[in-house]
Amino acid sequence: MNWQPIETAPIPEFIPDKWYSISFRCLVSSGSDVTMATYSYTQKGKGRWQSSLGYNINPTYWMPLPTPPDRKLI
């Protein structure tokens, strides 16, 4: 997986009846910081990136979340 420009992130279109649902999760970066983020919409259809803590952010790069490791019972 390589970092890609944020403009290439596959953002789904706004759906008025489901504006509150998280539409896209990925890793994002704005230089030196990397965080998991979501792309979601406000009730009025304004899209925004938010960190996993709920802060609005302006990332410049993105990459898909990696596949989680297999879960093994010990």
C-alpha positions as CSV (number, residue, x, y, z in Angstrom):
1,M,0.0,0.0,0.0
2,N,1.3,3.4,-1.0
3,W,0.3,6.9,0.1
4,Q,-2.0,8.5,-2.5
5,P,-3.1,12.2,-2.9
6,I,-6.2,12.9,-0.9
7,E,-8.0,14.0,-4.1
8,T,-8.0,10.3,-5.2
9,A,-9.8,9.0,-2.1
10,P,-13.0,7.1,-3.1
11,I,-15.5,9.3,-1.4
12,P,-19.1,8.2,-1.8
13,E,-21.9,10.6,-2.7
14,F,-24.1,12.3,-0.1
15,I,-27.3,10.5,0.7
16,P,-29.7,12.8,2.6
17,D,-31.4,9.9,4.5
18,K,-28.1,8.6,5.7
19,W,-26.1,11.7,6.2
20,Y,-25.1,10.6,9.8
21,S,-23.4,7.3,8.7
22,I,-19.7,7.1,8.3
23,S,-19.0,6.7,4.7
24,F,-15.3,6.0,4.4
25,R,-12.5,5.0,6.8
26,C,-8.8,5.1,6.0
27,L,-5.4,6.2,7.2
28,V,-4.6,9.9,6.5
29,S,-1.5,12.1,6.7
30,S,-0.8,15.8,6.5
31,G,2.9,15.5,6.6
32,S,4.4,14.1,9.8
33,D,1.2,12.8,11.5
34,V,-0.7,9.7,10.6
35,T,-4.2,8.9,12.0
36,M,-7.2,6.9,11.2
37,A,-9.9,9.1,9.8
38,T,-13.4,9.1,8.3
39,Y,-15.0,11.0,5.6
40,S,-18.6,11.9,6.5
41,Y,-21.2,14.5,5.8
42,T,-23.2,17.1,7.8
43,Q,-27.0,17.0,7.7
44,K,-26.8,19.7,5.0
45,G,-24.5,17.7,2.8
46,K,-21.1,19.3,3.6
47,G,-18.4,16.7,3.4
48,R,-15.4,16.7,5.8
49,W,-12.6,14.6,7.0
50,Q,-12.5,13.9,10.8
51,S,-9.9,12.2,12.9
52,S,-10.8,9.2,15.0
53,L,-11.2,11.6,17.9
54,G,-13.8,13.6,16.0
55,Y,-11.7,16.7,15.1
56,N,-12.0,18.2,11.6
57,I,-8.8,17.7,9.7
58,N,-7.3,18.6,6.4
59,P,-5.2,15.6,5.2
60,T,-3.1,15.7,2.1
61,Y,-2.6,11.9,1.6
62,W,-4.5,8.7,2.3
63,M,-4.2,4.9,2.2
64,P,-6.6,2.1,2.8
65,L,-6.7,0.5,6.2
66,P,-4.5,-2.5,6.3
67,T,-6.0,-6.0,6.6
68,P,-6.2,-6.9,10.3
69,P,-4.2,-9.9,11.5
70,D,-5.8,-13.2,11.8
71,R,-7.4,-13.6,15.2
72,K,-6.0,-16.7,17.0
73,L,-7.2,-17.9,20.3
74,I,-4.5,-18.7,22.8
